[in-house]
Structures are given as structure tokens and as C-alpha cells.
């Protein structure tokens, strides 16, 4: 039987790396919104322009989906083959 040499175990745990945003309160490190604000604060203007444009496109797509859902809802609510029955 051949024994393999054991790996040395480190006594100290690995150091915790702080997020890039250093001027946030400690509770902001656990909050995704706080981390996003801290990260965006250090971003370049070009990055911010890109994020704003992408956000605009996302809101526009969501608006289109909501308008389509609203149109379908109106169409189904005007269907005369359905009858409303009150349940007591």
C-alpha cells in the first residue's frame, strides 16, 4: 500500500473581498439594489448610456406585451357566448 502525502490545511480562512462600492452602508452589501447602485456609480458614461438604452428597450417590450394582453382581455370579455352566473 502506498500512502499519499496529505495536503497541508490552512489555518486561516480565505479573506472576504469587499464589493467595489466602498461608500455603501453595510446592509447595502446584501441588497441587490444597493449593489447595483454602487456598481453603477463607478461606471463610465458610455456604459450608463448603454444601460439606459437597454432599459428603455426593455420597458418598451413590456409595454407591447401589456397592450397585447389588454387587447386579448377586451376581446374575450366581449364574447357573447359566455354568461355570467352569480354564485351565492
Secondary structure, 3 states (H helix, E strand, C coil): CCCCCCCCCCCCCCCCCCCCCCCCCHHHHCCHHHHHHHHHHCCCHHHHHHHHHHHHHHHHHHHHHHHHHHHHHHHHHCCCCCCCCCCC
